[in-house]
Amino acid sequence: GRRQSFQVELVDLTPDDAKKASAPQDSPSGGKVCLNLKPTKKLVIVIEKKDENGSSTNTTDNFIAEKDGKFVIPVPGPVSNAIIQK
């Protein structure tokens, strides 16, 4: 048979994560973009699938910010419009 398991964790950012999150990135349409809110956590989702052919693991992560007491996924925006937080 086939088995699938999910693991979801909200973890603190490492120093490398924080650096990556605050760095401007290249936009597909040209120019630079950065996240509109400063991330404070990372949502990590691990999906593990096992069947008679073997197993595979897929891990995805998203930066998470806090706004008005709620966790949100910040989206990239133009660098000039970004909320700069130190």
CNS distance restraints for C-alpha pairs under 8 A (distance, minus, plus):
assign (resid   1 and name CA) (resid  51 and name CA) 5.98 0.50 0.50
assign (resid   1 and name CA) (resid  52 and name CA) 6.95 0.50 0.50
assign (resid   2 and name CA) (resid  49 and name CA) 7.40 0.50 0.50
assign (resid   2 and name CA) (resid  50 and name CA) 5.78 0.50 0.50
assign (resid   2 and name CA) (resid  51 and name CA) 4.49 0.50 0.50
assign (resid   2 and name CA) (resid  52 and name CA) 7.36 0.50 0.50
assign (resid   3 and name CA) (resid  49 and name CA) 5.80 0.50 0.50
assign (resid   3 and name CA) (resid  50 and name CA) 5.09 0.50 0.50
assign (resid   3 and name CA) (resid  51 and name CA) 6.34 0.50 0.50
assign (resid   4 and name CA) (resid  47 and name CA) 7.06 0.50 0.50
assign (resid   4 and name CA) (resid  48 and name CA) 5.58 0.50 0.50
assign (resid   4 and name CA) (resid  49 and name CA) 4.43 0.50 0.50
assign (resid   4 and name CA) (resid  50 and name CA) 6.26 0.50 0.50
assign (resid   5 and name CA) (resid  47 and name CA) 5.78 0.50 0.50
assign (resid   5 and name CA) (resid  48 and name CA) 5.21 0.50 0.50
assign (resid   5 and name CA) (resid  49 and name CA) 6.60 0.50 0.50
assign (resid   6 and name CA) (resid  45 and name CA) 7.12 0.50 0.50
assign (resid   6 and name CA) (resid  46 and name CA) 5.70 0.50 0.50
assign (resid   6 and name CA) (resid  47 and name CA) 4.67 0.50 0.50
assign (resid   6 and name CA) (resid  48 and name CA) 6.47 0.50 0.50
assign (resid   7 and name CA) (resid  44 and name CA) 7.96 0.50 0.50
assign (resid   7 and name CA) (resid  45 and name CA) 5.72 0.50 0.50
assign (resid   7 and name CA) (resid  46 and name CA) 5.01 0.50 0.50
assign (resid   7 and name CA) (resid  47 and name CA) 6.53 0.50 0.50
assign (resid   8 and name CA) (resid  43 and name CA) 7.18 0.50 0.50
assign (resid   8 and name CA) (resid  44 and name CA) 5.75 0.50 0.50
assign (resid   8 and name CA) (resid  45 and name CA) 4.60 0.50 0.50
assign (resid   8 and name CA) (resid  46 and name CA) 6.48 0.50 0.50
assign (resid   9 and name CA) (resid  43 and name CA) 5.81 0.50 0.50
assign (resid   9 and name CA) (resid  44 and name CA) 5.22 0.50 0.50
assign (resid   9 and name CA) (resid  45 and name CA) 6.61 0.50 0.50
assign (resid  10 and name CA) (resid  41 and name CA) 6.46 0.50 0.50
assign (resid  10 and name CA) (resid  42 and name CA) 5.67 0.50 0.50
assign (resid  10 and name CA) (resid  43 and name CA) 4.62 0.50 0.50
assign (resid  10 and name CA) (resid  44 and name CA) 6.33 0.50 0.50
assign (resid  11 and name CA) (resid  41 and name CA) 5.57 0.50 0.50
assign (resid  11 and name CA) (resid  42 and name CA) 5.26 0.50 0.50
assign (resid  11 and name CA) (resid  43 and name CA) 6.44 0.50 0.50
assign (resid  11 and name CA) (resid  44 and name CA) 7.36 0.50 0.50
assign (resid  12 and name CA) (resid  40 and name CA) 6.78 0.50 0.50
assign (resid  12 and name CA) (resid  41 and name CA) 4.71 0.50 0.50
assign (resid  12 and name CA) (resid  42 and name CA) 6.25 0.50 0.50
assign (resid  13 and name CA) (resid  17 and name CA) 5.42 0.50 0.50
assign (resid  13 and name CA) (resid  18 and name CA) 5.97 0.50 0.50
assign (resid  13 and name CA) (resid  40 and name CA) 6.42 0.50 0.50
assign (resid  13 and name CA) (resid  41 and name CA) 5.29 0.50 0.50
assign (resid  13 and name CA) (resid  42 and name CA) 6.14 0.50 0.50
assign (resid  14 and name CA) (resid  18 and name CA) 6.29 0.50 0.50
assign (resid  15 and name CA) (resid  19 and name CA) 6.23 0.50 0.50
assign (resid  16 and name CA) (resid  20 and name CA) 6.11 0.50 0.50
assign (resid  17 and name CA) (resid  21 and name CA) 5.99 0.50 0.50
assign (resid  18 and name CA) (resid  22 and name CA) 6.27 0.50 0.50
assign (resid  18 and name CA) (resid  39 and name CA) 7.48 0.50 0.50
assign (resid  19 and name CA) (resid  23 and name CA) 6.26 0.50 0.50
assign (resid  21 and name CA) (resid  34 and name CA) 7.85 0.50 0.50
assign (resid  21 and name CA) (resid  35 and name CA) 7.09 0.50 0.50
assign (resid  21 and name CA) (resid  38 and name CA) 7.56 0.50 0.50
assign (resid  21 and name CA) (resid  39 and name CA) 6.87 0.50 0.50
assign (resid  21 and name CA) (resid  63 and name CA) 7.53 0.50 0.50
assign (resid  22 and name CA) (resid  34 and name CA) 6.89 0.50 0.50
assign (resid  22 and name CA) (resid  35 and name CA) 7.12 0.50 0.50
assign (resid  22 and name CA) (resid  38 and name CA) 7.22 0.50 0.50
assign (resid  23 and name CA) (resid  34 and name CA) 6.68 0.50 0.50
assign (resid  24 and name CA) (resid  32 and name CA) 5.92 0.50 0.50
assign (resid  24 and name CA) (resid  33 and name CA) 5.41 0.50 0.50
assign (resid  24 and name CA) (resid  34 and name CA) 4.67 0.50 0.50
assign (resid  24 and name CA) (resid  35 and name CA) 7.98 0.50 0.50
assign (resid  24 and name CA) (resid  79 and name CA) 7.00 0.50 0.50
assign (resid  25 and name CA) (resid  32 and name CA) 5.45 0.50 0.50
assign (resid  25 and name CA) (resid  33 and name CA) 5.28 0.50 0.50
assign (resid  25 and name CA) (resid  34 and name CA) 6.05 0.50 0.50
assign (resid  26 and name CA) (resid  30 and name CA) 6.66 0.50 0.50
assign (resid  26 and name CA) (resid  31 and name CA) 6.08 0.50 0.50
assign (resid  26 and name CA) (resid  32 and name CA) 4.71 0.50 0.50
assign (resid  26 and name CA) (resid  33 and name CA) 6.22 0.50 0.50
assign (resid  27 and name CA) (resid  31 and name CA) 5.62 0.50 0.50
assign (resid  27 and name CA) (resid  32 and name CA) 5.37 0.50 0.50
assign (resid  27 and name CA) (resid  33 and name CA) 5.81 0.50 0.50
assign (resid  31 and name CA) (resid  78 and name CA) 7.92 0.50 0.50
assign (resid  32 and name CA) (resid  78 and name CA) 6.32 0.50 0.50
assign (resid  32 and name CA) (resid  79 and name CA) 6.09 0.50 0.50
assign (resid  33 and name CA) (resid  76 and name CA) 5.66 0.50 0.50
assign (resid  33 and name CA) (resid  77 and name CA) 5.08 0.50 0.50
assign (resid  33 and name CA) (resid  78 and name CA) 4.51 0.50 0.50
assign (resid  33 and name CA) (resid  79 and name CA) 4.94 0.50 0.50
assign (resid  34 and name CA) (resid  75 and name CA) 8.00 0.50 0.50
assign (resid  34 and name CA) (resid  76 and name CA) 4.91 0.50 0.50
assign (resid  34 and name CA) (resid  77 and name CA) 5.60 0.50 0.50
assign (resid  34 and name CA) (resid  78 and name CA) 6.44 0.50 0.50
assign (resid  34 and name CA) (resid  79 and name CA) 5.54 0.50 0.50
assign (resid  34 and name CA) (resid  82 and name CA) 6.60 0.50 0.50
assign (resid  35 and name CA) (resid  74 and name CA) 5.83 0.50 0.50
assign (resid  35 and name CA) (resid  75 and name CA) 5.40 0.50 0.50
assign (resid  35 and name CA) (resid  76 and name CA) 4.21 0.50 0.50
assign (resid  35 and name CA) (resid  77 and name CA) 6.10 0.50 0.50
assign (resid  35 and name CA) (resid  82 and name CA) 6.71 0.50 0.50
assign (resid  36 and name CA) (resid  74 and name CA) 5.88 0.50 0.50
assign (resid  36 and name CA) (resid  75 and name CA) 5.94 0.50 0.50
assign (resid  36 and name CA) (resid  76 and name CA) 5.90 0.50 0.50
assign (resid  36 and name CA) (resid  77 and name CA) 5.99 0.50 0.50
assign (resid  36 and name CA) (resid  81 and name CA) 7.62 0.50 0.50
assign (resid  36 and name CA) (resid  82 and name CA) 4.90 0.50 0.50
assign (resid  36 and name CA) (resid  83 and name CA) 5.67 0.50 0.50
assign (resid  37 and name CA) (resid  65 and name CA) 6.23 0.50 0.50
assign (resid  37 and name CA) (resid  74 and name CA) 5.57 0.50 0.50
assign (resid  37 and name CA) (resid  75 and name CA) 7.77 0.50 0.50
assign (resid  37 and name CA) (resid  82 and name CA) 7.47 0.50 0.50
assign (resid  37 and name CA) (resid  83 and name CA) 6.18 0.50 0.50
assign (resid  38 and name CA) (resid  65 and name CA) 5.99 0.50 0.50
assign (resid  38 and name CA) (resid  74 and name CA) 7.71 0.50 0.50
assign (resid  38 and name CA) (resid  83 and name CA) 7.76 0.50 0.50
assign (resid  38 and name CA) (resid  84 and name CA) 7.87 0.50 0.50
assign (resid  38 and name CA) (resid  85 and name CA) 6.60 0.50 0.50
assign (resid  39 and name CA) (resid  63 and name CA) 5.72 0.50 0.50
assign (resid  39 and name CA) (resid  64 and name CA) 5.11 0.50 0.50
assign (resid  39 and name CA) (resid  65 and name CA) 4.14 0.50 0.50
assign (resid  39 and name CA) (resid  66 and name CA) 7.35 0.50 0.50
assign (resid  39 and name CA) (resid  74 and name CA) 7.21 0.50 0.50
assign (resid  40 and name CA) (resid  63 and name CA) 7.56 0.50 0.50
assign (resid  40 and name CA) (resid  64 and name CA) 6.12 0.50 0.50
assign (resid  40 and name CA) (resid  65 and name CA) 5.27 0.50 0.50
assign (resid  40 and name CA) (resid  66 and name CA) 7.05 0.50 0.50
assign (resid  41 and name CA) (resid  63 and name CA) 6.09 0.50 0.50
assign (resid  41 and name CA) (resid  64 and name CA) 5.03 0.50 0.50
assign (resid  41 and name CA) (resid  65 and name CA) 6.54 0.50 0.50
assign (resid  42 and name CA) (resid  61 and name CA) 6.47 0.50 0.50
assign (resid  42 and name CA) (resid  62 and name CA) 5.60 0.50 0.50
assign (resid  42 and name CA) (resid  63 and name CA) 4.52 0.50 0.50
assign (resid  42 and name CA) (resid  64 and name CA) 5.34 0.50 0.50
assign (resid  43 and name CA) (resid  61 and name CA) 5.40 0.50 0.50
assign (resid  43 and name CA) (resid  62 and name CA) 5.25 0.50 0.50
assign (resid  43 and name CA) (resid  63 and name CA) 6.34 0.50 0.50
assign (resid  43 and name CA) (resid  64 and name CA) 6.53 0.50 0.50
assign (resid  44 and name CA) (resid  59 and name CA) 7.06 0.50 0.50
assign (resid  44 and name CA) (resid  60 and name CA) 5.91 0.50 0.50
assign (resid  44 and name CA) (resid  61 and name CA) 4.41 0.50 0.50
assign (resid  44 and name CA) (resid  62 and name CA) 6.78 0.50 0.50
assign (resid  45 and name CA) (resid  59 and name CA) 5.68 0.50 0.50
assign (resid  45 and name CA) (resid  60 and name CA) 5.36 0.50 0.50
assign (resid  45 and name CA) (resid  61 and name CA) 6.20 0.50 0.50
assign (resid  46 and name CA) (resid  57 and name CA) 6.88 0.50 0.50
assign (resid  46 and name CA) (resid  58 and name CA) 5.74 0.50 0.50
assign (resid  46 and name CA) (resid  59 and name CA) 4.44 0.50 0.50
assign (resid  46 and name CA) (resid  60 and name CA) 6.63 0.50 0.50
assign (resid  47 and name CA) (resid  57 and name CA) 5.68 0.50 0.50
assign (resid  47 and name CA) (resid  58 and name CA) 5.20 0.50 0.50
assign (resid  47 and name CA) (resid  59 and name CA) 6.42 0.50 0.50
assign (resid  48 and name CA) (resid  55 and name CA) 7.15 0.50 0.50
assign (resid  48 and name CA) (resid  56 and name CA) 5.78 0.50 0.50
assign (resid  48 and name CA) (resid  57 and name CA) 4.38 0.50 0.50
assign (resid  48 and name CA) (resid  58 and name CA) 6.43 0.50 0.50
assign (resid  49 and name CA) (resid  55 and name CA) 5.44 0.50 0.50
assign (resid  49 and name CA) (resid  56 and name CA) 5.32 0.50 0.50
assign (resid  49 and name CA) (resid  57 and name CA) 6.37 0.50 0.50
assign (resid  50 and name CA) (resid  54 and name CA) 5.80 0.50 0.50
assign (resid  50 and name CA) (resid  55 and name CA) 4.19 0.50 0.50
assign (resid  50 and name CA) (resid  56 and name CA) 6.60 0.50 0.50
assign (resid  51 and name CA) (resid  55 and name CA) 6.31 0.50 0.50
assign (resid  62 and name CA) (resid  73 and name CA) 7.16 0.50 0.50
assign (resid  63 and name CA) (resid  73 and name CA) 6.28 0.50 0.50
assign (resid  63 and name CA) (resid  74 and name CA) 7.03 0.50 0.50
assign (resid  64 and name CA) (resid  71 and name CA) 6.34 0.50 0.50
assign (resid  64 and name CA) (resid  72 and name CA) 5.66 0.50 0.50
assign (resid  64 and name CA) (resid  73 and name CA) 4.85 0.50 0.50
assign (resid  64 and name CA) (resid  74 and name CA) 6.48 0.50 0.50
assign (resid  65 and name CA) (resid  71 and name CA) 5.69 0.50 0.50
assign (resid  65 and name CA) (resid  72 and name CA) 5.33 0.50 0.50
assign (resid  65 and name CA) (resid  73 and name CA) 6.10 0.50 0.50
assign (resid  65 and name CA) (resid  74 and name CA) 6.21 0.50 0.50
assign (resid  66 and name CA) (resid  70 and name CA) 5.44 0.50 0.50
assign (resid  66 and name CA) (resid  71 and name CA) 4.57 0.50 0.50
assign (resid  66 and name CA) (resid  72 and name CA) 5.97 0.50 0.50
assign (resid  67 and name CA) (resid  71 and name CA) 6.42 0.50 0.50
assign (resid  67 and name CA) (resid  72 and name CA) 6.83 0.50 0.50
assign (resid  77 and name CA) (resid  81 and name CA) 6.68 0.50 0.50
assign (resid  77 and name CA) (resid  82 and name CA) 6.44 0.50 0.50
assign (resid  78 and name CA) (resid  82 and name CA) 6.46 0.50 0.50
